[in-house]
Amino acid sequence: MALMEVHYSSFAMGTNITLNVFVPTPGSSEAITDMNQSRKYDYEHGLPVLYLLHGAYGDAFSWIRYSNIDRYAQDRGIVVVMASAENSFYQDLKYGRKYYTFFTEELPTFIQNVFPVSKDRDKTFVAGFSMGGYGAWYLGLRRPDLFSKAASMSGAIDIAALGANRGDNDPFCWENSFYDVLGEDGSLNLAGSKYDPFALYDKAVADGYKPKLYMACGKDDFLYQSNLHVKKVMEDKGADLTYAEGEGAHDWEFWDRYIQDILDWLLTN
């Protein structure tokens, strides 16, 4: 596995940024011969690629520090791209960087032209946890032409309910991320908006897409009941949804375990 730390100047972000990119390579235990080369190293035709998102207070190094994503990606022959998004909910901020534009336009174009990844939608995926779980569904459902599958772990997917119930001590600057649905009284009218995964799913279907979605949550996670609600709503819509739950909380032990299931799900037709 080759891990590359990439620095480049981003137009969408208006600054120099850092990316971490894993590219699977033949390991030291694999003899590189015509006989046993695996298709997972088919650089010529392009490898599958996963844009892997972090949660709140995380960055482009979160998955590297706290999980074994490099080994899991190497074993399965998939490129993994990680970039920082602050606490933006992966939005174009009113006062700040344009994260939605970056993750859906500039970053995929850069990755597709610099690394041996496929440009095929069927091999382009997005996944994340917590805030990044929302981000994965948000990006995947708003751009179903770009991402064929979107996976969430412990996701803040029901953003309308979470935004409506935010407290005075909420650490997120919701107004900066969702400024165009802010009421005069300070309320956030996220339900049915372009930020609402439920509404985005309906639009994707109306546009002729059948998004493939995955969600997992630990039974001790503070977002467990919220995720159960999301599951019911999506099942009522007839969504192509894979759901998983198990013992665990809102922590890296759970996410490191379930990212393995997600990788297998992504690479299964």
N, C-alpha and C positions, 0 to 999 in steps of 0.2 A: 504494500500500500504506500503510495506517495502522498504525503501531506504537504500542501503548498500554501504558504501564507502570501497572499497577493495584495499589493498596495497599488491603487490607481486613483486618478482624479475623476470623480463622478460629476457629470453635468446635473443629474437629477438631485443629487445631494448637495451640490455646491461646495464640495470639500474633498479632500483626499480620504479614502476609506480603506478598510482592511477586510479582506475575505479569507476564509479558510476553506480549502477545497481538497477533499480526499479523492484520489483516482486509484482504482484497483490496478495492481501490477502483479506479475508472476512473483510469488514468494520464493524465499531462499530454498524452501523444501520442494519446489516444483522444477523439474527439469524442463527446459524450454526446447522442445523438439517438435517437429512436424506431427509426430504421432499423438502427443498428449496435450497440445495447446487447447485450452478451453475457450469456448465462445464468449466467456465473460471478459475476455481480453480483446474483443473484436473492435479495436479502435477505428478501423477503416469505415465501418458502417455506423459507428456511434454507440456508446454505452448508455443505458438508462441513467437518468439523473434525478436526484431528489434535492429539492430546496428545503432545508431543515431549519425550522424557526425556533427561536428561544422564547422563554417566558419573560414576565416582568422582572426588571432589574438584571436581566441577562445581557449577553452580547454574543459576538461571533465565536467566542471561545468557550461558551457554556458547555456545549456537547463534548468538546475535547477534554475539558477539565473533569467532568463528572460522570461520563459514560464510556462505554466501550464501542462507540459507533464506528471507529476505524476498523476494528476487527470484524464487526458484523457486516460492514459494507464490503470489505475485502472478500469475505467468504462468499458473498452473493454477487459480486461483480457489478456494483452500482456506484456511480459518482455521487458524492454528497457535497452540497454547497451550503455554507453557513455565513451569514452576514448579520451585522448588528442593526437593531431597529429601535433602540431606547425603549421607552414605555409608550410607544406611539399607537399601539393597536394596528400597526402596519398601514396607517393612513397617510395621505398627503396632509401635513399639518398646516394650520392657518399661519402659525408663526414658527417656521422651522423647516425641516427637511421633507422632501416628497417621497415618502417610503412606498406608498402604493405604486407610484410611477416607477420607482427604482426596481421593486421586486417583480413587476409584471412587464416592464419594457426594457429598461437599460440592462439590468443584471442578466436576464436570459439571453439577450443578444450578445453580451460580452462573453458569457460562458460558452455559448454555442460556437463562437468564432475563435475561441482560444483553447478550449479543452475538447478531448475526444468524446463528446456527448452527442446523442441523437437529437435531431430537430423534430422528431416525430412526437406528436401530442401523446400518443399511446405509451411513450417511454419517458414522459415528463411529469413529475409528481411534486406535491408539496405536503409537508407534515410539520407538526409542532405540538408543544404542550402549553397548558394554561393560556396566557395571552396569545402564545403562538399557536395553540389549538384553535382559538377563534381565528387567528390570522390565516391559518391553513385553509379553513373552510371559507373564510371571506375571500381570499385570493383565488381559491379554486373555483368557487361558485360565481364570482364576478368575472373571472376569465376562464370559462370552461373550454374555450377554444385553445387555450395554452396548456392547462393542466388536465390530465385525464382522471386523476385520482387525488383525493384530499383526505388526510388523516389527522385526527385530533386525539390527544391524550389529556385528560383532566381539563378539558377546554372550557373557556368562558364563552361558549357558543351563544347562549341566550342573552345576547348583549343588550337587548331592549330592557329586559327585566333587571339585569345587573345595573344598567345605567340609571334606570328609574329609582332603584333602591340604594343608590350610592349615599354614603353618609358624609357628614361635615368633615370627617377626618380621612376621607378617602385619599390615598396618595397619588392617584392618577389625575392628570389634567385633561379630563374628559372634554372640556370646552375647546381645547386646542385641536383635538383629534376629530371631534364631531360637531364643529362649529356651525355648520349650515342646517342642523336640525335642533338648534338650541332655542327654546322658547324665551319670551321676554321675562318670564318669571324664573328663569334658570333651569327649567325642566328640559330633559332630553327626550325628543320624540323620535326614538330610533326604530320603533316598530313599523314595519312596512317600508323603511327607507332603503337606500342603496348600501347601508351598513348592516342590514338585518339578514343573516343567513337564510331565514325562512323565506323572505321575499326574494332573495337572490336565487334560491333554488327554484322557486316558481318561474322566475324570468328565464333561467337557464333552460328549463323544460319547455317553456313557450318558444324559445329560440331554437329548439330542436335537439337539445343535449339531454343526456341521461347521466348525470354526474354519479360517479362511484365514490361513496363516502365511507369512512371508518371512524369509529369513536370508541374510546376505552376510558374507564374511570375506576379508581379504587373505591371500595365500599366505605372507607374511612375518610375519603376526600371531602372537604367542605363544599365542593361543587357536585357531589354525587347526585343529590336530589335534582339539581338543575340539569344535569346530564340525562337523568331518567326522563325529565320533561321533554328535552330535546329529542330523545329517542322516540317517545310516543308521537310527537308532532310529525317527525319525519316518516315514521311508519304509517301514520294516517295519510300522508301524502303519497305513499307507495314508493318511497325512495329506495334506491339500491344501496342499502345501509348494512354494513357489517358492524356489529356491536359486541364489545367484550368488557367484562368487569371481573374483578378479583380482589383478593385481600391487598390492602395497601392504602396509602394516603397520598397527599399532594407532595410527592418527593421523588428524588432521583432513583431510589430503589425500584419504584413502580415504573418510571419512564424508561429506565435502562432495560427493564424486563420486556415491556410491551413494544419498544421500538423494534425488537426482533420480529415480533408478530407482524408489525406494520410492514417491515421490509419484505417479508414473505408474501403478504397480501398484495403489495404493490407489484411484485414480480410474477404474480399469478394472473393469467388471462381470465 
